[in-house]
């Protein structure tokens, strides 16, 4: 499973907004962004899937196979390297009512507050998971 940046959307069409021109506007944007980040931390629970108690969450996947290496017909096994991308809608990450209209990219520290689906491969003998989302020190 790979994450380069987690991106959330306000639910509105992305329209460019006027650039921040003075310090007061910049402080207002900072306050709004801080409120959005606090809202995500408070509303989202990484232990509970979105829509808990309601309909299931649809998780879409893409797989990009990089390499199919070792193949053993006798043992009926093979090795492969691939990227797995998953995406879904989590309403708890929405910030429609905040007035902020831009797309918001979150850093790796915010991933700990978000639900991520469990992934398993039927008949897998062994595997190595490499996360691309790492906290920078």
Order of alpha helices (4+ residues) and beta strands (2+ residues): beta-alpha-beta-beta-beta
